[in-house]
Amino acid sequence: MVKRIIYRYVFQFSQNGMTQINMPVGARVIKVDAKDAQPSIWAIVDPRVTDDLEIRTFFIVPTGVEFHTDMGKPEMAYIDSFQVPSTQGTLVFHLFEAERRGKH
């Protein structure tokens, strides 16, 4: 039986909504949420490949903001929605992942 580990990856918001995270090859994203007001992605990882990393590209889209489904990038897949507390109240965001090319 192959064991797996769930890792948390904290990310920052960027001006263009894009964030890139180094994750082990084959990591499977299972959740996005804000923990202690820090947006985070949780993924199931094979601990045998934690040194074999790939760059994963994600896009964060706020509710009520118009966006293009390709955003000028490769095809995007919806992952999850999450909420972040702010001084203006709770903000809701939606996470998409750009299509991966190459090894995965």
N, C-alpha and C positions, 0 to 999 in steps of 0.2 A: 504494500500500500504506500502510495506517495503522499507525504505530508505536505501541507500548505500552511502559509502564514498570511495573516491580514496585516498590511502596512497602511499607515496614514501618511499622506503627502499634503503638506500645507502649501497653499499657493497664494499669490498676490494678484490683485486686480491690476490690469494695465490699461493704458489709455485706449488702445485699440481692441480691448476685450480678449486678447490672445494671451495664453500662458503656456509655457512648455515645461514639462517635467520629465526628468530621467527616471525611467522605471525599468525593472527587470523585463527582459523579453518574455512575452506571454502573460504578463500581468493582466488580470481581468478586473476592470473597475466595477465595483458593486454599489457604491454609495458616494454621494457628495452632500455635504452639509457644512454648517458653521459650528465649530467647537470652540468655546470661549471667544466668540466673535471672529475666529480665524477660519476662512473658507478652506475646506479640506476635502481630499479625495481618498477613499479607502479602496484598496485593491487586494485581490487574492494573488499571492505570489508563490512560486515554487522556490523554496529556499536554496535549491541546488544551483540556481541560475542568477543569484543576486549580484554577481559581478558582471554579467552579460547584460548591459543596459541599452535601451533605445530611448530616443527623445520622442515623447508623446505630446501632441499639440491639441490644446483645448481652447474653446471659445466660450466666454461668459456673456450672456445676453440678458439685460434687465427686462423685467415685465414692462410692457407698454412702449418699448423702444423698437422702432422699425429696423429691420436688418435683412440682408440678402442671404438666402439659404446657402449660397456658396461662399459668401463674404470674400470673393476673389481668391479663394483657396480651394483645395480639393474638397470633394464631397464630405458633408458633415453628418454625423450620427448623433441623435439625441441621447444623452446619458441620464440626466436627472435634473430636478429642480431643487432649490434650497433657499433658505431665508437667512438674512443677516440683520441683526439689530443695528439701528443707527439712531442718530439724534432726530431724524425725521420720521421715526417709526420703523417698523420691520420692512425691509426691502426684499423682494423676491427676484431671484436670478435663475437662469436656465443654462445648463452646461451641455455643450456639444463637443464631440471629438472629431478632428479632421481625419479623413481616411489615411490609414498608414500605408506607406509604400516600403518595399524592401522586406527585411526579415520581421516576422511576427508569428 
